[in-house]
């Protein structure tokens, strides 16, 4: 796909804008209990640290800023976003309208469906990790471990054992006795390629009816001797009609959400 495609430079900038907007919207719509939590103040000073605690706070701020810069990548690779955005992009290609819907709409719909699919996981992370940590009932390390548990459970459900074995072997790790023995840095790439495989399988199924329409229209034009008339210009209205009649967006959204059940 060219640079103007959904994953090109412009598409990535659109993705970053949508992610930041969605994060702001999510913050505004948080429960009242979380909204009442005061924002921390940060006092940046240049000088010699007087004690180890000051060094530790500086490192925590550095880590936090690093995580914020990686937030779009984490959002893309660690959730349902990858599968959804690829399937919706393939739907656009199958119909034959590479610019419609626009990339902004595809990415926005993908984010909305991602939040819908991931909401049970996010709710568990908020209930079991974030809220106890904000109330001072849990240490930071324990909160991070608790927060990763629901996300790892989600990724395990969507990851094939074959892909998991591949990365366990490349990492030269012993066969795990249970899921807790699988490191997150091994689970994440296995989850990603599993999502890519599933997305292209769904895309292949979506392409079939539109491919049949193209073949039928092309055969008819050839039999009529109309060799210089582009078949795609004739088949496009039929593909659009078919997609509208079967309520394509409804079926695709339903299939995508149900696939994560």
C-alpha positions as CSV (number, residue, x, y, z in Angstrom):
1,X,0.0,0.0,0.0
2,X,1.3,3.5,-0.8
3,X,2.2,6.2,1.7
4,X,-1.3,7.6,1.4
5,X,-2.9,4.4,2.5
6,X,-4.3,3.7,5.9
7,X,-1.0,2.8,7.5
8,X,1.1,5.4,5.7
9,X,2.5,8.6,7.2
10,X,-0.7,10.5,6.8
11,X,-2.7,7.6,8.1
12,X,-0.4,7.4,11.2
13,X,-0.9,11.1,11.9
14,X,-4.6,10.6,11.7
15,X,-4.3,7.6,14.0
16,X,-2.4,9.6,16.6
17,X,-5.0,12.5,16.5
18,X,-7.9,10.0,16.9
19,X,-6.1,8.2,19.8
20,X,-5.5,11.4,21.6
21,X,-9.1,12.6,21.0
22,X,-10.4,9.3,22.2
23,X,-8.3,9.4,25.3
24,X,-9.6,12.9,26.1
25,X,-13.2,11.7,25.5
26,X,-12.6,8.6,27.7
27,X,-11.2,10.9,30.5
28,X,-14.3,13.1,30.3
29,X,-16.7,10.1,30.4
30,X,-14.9,8.4,33.4
31,X,-17.0,7.5,36.5
32,X,-17.4,10.3,39.1
33,X,-15.2,8.5,41.5
34,X,-12.2,8.6,39.1
35,X,-13.0,12.1,38.0
36,X,-12.7,13.4,41.5
37,X,-9.0,12.3,41.7
38,X,-6.8,15.4,41.7
39,X,-4.2,15.8,38.9
40,X,-0.7,15.5,40.2
41,X,1.6,18.5,40.0
42,X,5.1,18.2,38.6
43,X,7.9,20.5,39.7
44,X,10.8,20.3,37.3
45,X,14.1,21.6,38.7
46,X,17.7,21.3,37.5
47,X,20.2,20.5,40.3
48,X,21.8,17.8,42.3
49,X,19.5,15.2,44.0
50,X,19.6,15.4,47.7
51,X,18.4,11.9,48.3
52,X,17.6,8.6,46.4
53,X,13.8,9.4,46.5
54,X,14.3,12.4,44.2
55,X,16.2,10.3,41.7
56,X,13.5,7.7,41.8
57,X,10.8,10.3,41.1
58,X,12.8,11.6,38.1
59,X,13.1,8.1,36.7
60,X,9.3,7.5,37.2
61,X,8.5,10.7,35.2
62,X,10.9,9.6,32.4
63,X,9.3,6.2,32.3
64,X,5.8,7.8,32.2
65,X,6.7,10.1,29.3
66,X,8.2,7.1,27.4
67,X,5.0,5.1,27.9
68,X,2.9,8.0,26.7
69,X,5.0,8.2,23.5
70,X,4.5,4.5,22.9
71,X,0.7,4.6,23.7
72,X,-0.4,4.6,20.1
73,X,1.8,1.5,19.3
74,X,0.5,-0.3,22.5
75,X,-3.1,0.6,21.4
76,X,-2.5,-0.8,18.0
77,X,-0.6,-4.0,18.9
78,X,-2.0,-5.0,22.2
79,X,-5.8,-4.8,21.6
80,X,-8.4,-5.7,19.0
81,X,-7.5,-2.7,16.8
82,X,-5.2,-4.6,14.5
83,X,-7.7,-7.1,13.3
84,X,-10.6,-4.6,13.1
85,X,-8.7,-2.0,11.0
86,X,-7.3,-4.5,8.6
87,X,-10.7,-6.1,8.0
88,X,-12.4,-2.8,7.4
89,X,-9.6,-1.8,5.1
90,X,-10.0,-5.0,3.1
91,X,-13.7,-4.4,2.9
92,X,-13.0,-1.0,1.3
93,X,-10.6,-2.6,-1.2
94,X,-13.1,-5.4,-2.0
95,X,-15.9,-3.0,-2.8
96,X,-13.6,-1.2,-5.2
97,X,-13.6,2.3,-3.6
98,X,-10.0,2.7,-2.2
99,X,-10.8,6.3,-1.0
100,X,-14.3,5.7,0.4
101,X,-14.9,5.6,3.3
102,X,-11.9,7.9,4.1
103,X,-9.1,6.6,6.2
104,X,-10.2,8.9,9.1
105,X,-13.6,7.1,9.1
106,X,-12.0,3.7,8.9
107,X,-9.7,4.4,11.8
108,X,-12.4,6.1,13.8
109,X,-14.8,3.2,13.4
110,X,-11.9,0.8,14.3
111,X,-11.2,2.7,17.5
112,X,-14.9,2.7,18.5
113,X,-15.2,-1.0,17.9
114,X,-11.9,-1.6,19.7
115,X,-13.2,0.3,22.8
116,X,-16.4,-1.7,22.6
117,X,-14.6,-5.0,22.4
118,X,-12.0,-4.1,25.1
119,X,-14.4,-2.5,27.5
120,X,-14.8,-5.6,29.8
121,X,-11.0,-5.9,29.9
122,X,-10.6,-2.2,30.6
123,X,-13.2,-2.4,33.3
124,X,-11.4,-5.2,35.1
125,X,-8.1,-3.3,34.9
126,X,-9.8,-0.3,36.4
127,X,-11.6,-2.2,39.2
128,X,-8.8,-4.6,40.1
129,X,-5.7,-2.4,39.7
130,X,-6.3,1.3,39.0
131,X,-8.9,2.0,41.7
132,X,-7.0,0.2,44.5
133,X,-3.8,1.9,43.5
134,X,-5.4,5.4,43.5
135,X,-6.9,4.6,47.0
136,X,-3.5,3.6,48.3
137,X,-4.5,0.0,48.9
138,X,-2.0,-1.4,46.5
139,X,1.7,-0.8,45.6
140,X,2.7,0.3,42.2
141,X,4.3,-3.0,41.2
142,X,1.4,-5.0,42.4
143,X,-1.0,-2.7,40.5
144,X,0.9,-3.2,37.3
145,X,0.8,-6.9,37.7
146,X,-2.9,-6.9,38.4
147,X,-3.5,-4.6,35.4
148,X,-1.7,-6.9,33.1
149,X,-3.7,-10.0,34.1
150,X,-7.0,-9.1,32.3
151,X,-5.1,-7.9,29.2
152,X,-3.0,-11.1,29.1
153,X,-6.2,-13.2,29.5
154,X,-7.6,-11.4,26.4
155,X,-4.5,-11.9,24.4
156,X,-4.3,-15.6,25.3
157,X,-7.8,-16.2,24.0
158,X,-6.9,-14.8,20.6
159,X,-3.4,-16.3,20.3
160,X,-2.9,-19.6,18.6
161,X,-0.7,-22.2,20.3
162,X,1.4,-22.5,17.1
163,X,2.4,-18.9,17.2
164,X,3.0,-19.0,20.9
165,X,5.3,-22.0,20.5
166,X,7.2,-20.2,17.7
167,X,8.2,-17.3,19.9
168,X,8.8,-19.5,22.9
169,X,11.3,-21.4,20.8
170,X,13.0,-18.3,19.4
171,X,13.3,-16.9,22.9
172,X,14.9,-20.3,23.9
173,X,12.5,-20.7,26.8
174,X,11.3,-24.0,28.3
175,X,7.9,-25.2,27.6
176,X,5.6,-23.4,30.1
177,X,3.6,-25.3,32.6
178,X,0.8,-22.7,32.6
179,X,0.0,-19.3,31.2
180,X,1.7,-17.5,34.0
181,X,5.0,-18.9,32.8
182,X,4.7,-17.2,29.4
183,X,6.4,-13.8,29.5
184,X,4.5,-10.8,28.1
185,X,7.3,-10.0,25.6
186,X,6.7,-13.4,24.1
187,X,2.9,-13.2,24.3
188,X,2.6,-9.9,22.5
189,X,4.3,-10.8,19.2
190,X,2.5,-14.1,19.1
191,X,-0.8,-12.3,19.7
192,X,0.0,-9.8,16.9
193,X,0.7,-12.3,14.2
194,X,-2.3,-14.4,15.2
195,X,-4.4,-11.3,14.8
196,X,-2.9,-10.6,11.4
197,X,-3.6,-14.2,10.3
198,X,-7.2,-14.0,11.5
199,X,-7.7,-10.6,9.8
200,X,-6.6,-11.9,6.4
201,X,-8.7,-15.0,6.7
202,X,-11.8,-12.8,7.3
203,X,-10.7,-10.5,4.4
204,X,-10.5,-13.5,2.1
205,X,-14.1,-14.5,2.9
206,X,-15.2,-10.9,2.4
207,X,-13.5,-10.7,-1.0
208,X,-15.2,-13.8,-2.5
209,X,-18.7,-12.4,-3.3
210,X,-17.2,-9.2,-4.8
211,X,-14.7,-11.2,-6.8
212,X,-17.6,-13.3,-8.2
213,X,-19.4,-10.1,-9.3
214,X,-16.2,-8.9,-11.1
215,X,-15.8,-12.2,-12.9
216,X,-19.4,-12.3,-14.0
217,X,-19.3,-8.7,-15.3
218,X,-16.0,-9.3,-17.0
219,X,-17.3,-12.4,-18.7
220,X,-20.4,-10.6,-19.9
221,X,-18.4,-7.7,-21.4
222,X,-16.0,-10.1,-23.2
223,X,-18.9,-12.1,-24.7
224,X,-20.5,-8.9,-25.9
225,X,-17.2,-7.8,-27.5
226,X,-16.9,-4.7,-25.2
227,X,-13.2,-5.3,-24.5
228,X,-12.2,-1.6,-24.0
229,X,-14.8,-0.9,-21.3
230,X,-13.3,-1.3,-17.8
231,X,-15.2,-4.1,-16.0
232,X,-14.7,-2.4,-12.6
233,X,-16.6,0.7,-13.7
234,X,-19.6,-1.6,-14.5
235,X,-19.3,-3.9,-11.5
236,X,-18.9,-1.2,-8.9
237,X,-22.6,-0.2,-8.8
238,X,-23.6,-3.9,-8.5
239,X,-21.2,-4.4,-5.6
240,X,-22.5,-1.3,-3.8
241,X,-26.1,-2.5,-4.2
242,X,-25.2,-5.9,-2.9
243,X,-23.4,-4.4,0.1
244,X,-26.3,-2.2,0.9
245,X,-28.9,-4.9,0.4
246,X,-27.2,-7.3,2.8
247,X,-26.5,-4.5,5.3
248,X,-22.8,-5.1,5.0
249,X,-21.6,-2.8,7.8
250,X,-24.0,-4.4,10.2
251,X,-22.8,-7.9,9.3
252,X,-19.2,-7.0,9.4
253,X,-19.4,-5.2,12.8
254,X,-21.3,-8.1,14.2
255,X,-18.8,-10.6,13.0
256,X,-15.8,-8.7,14.2
257,X,-17.2,-8.2,17.7
258,X,-18.5,-11.8,17.9
259,X,-15.0,-13.1,16.9
260,X,-13.6,-11.8,20.2
261,X,-16.2,-13.5,22.3
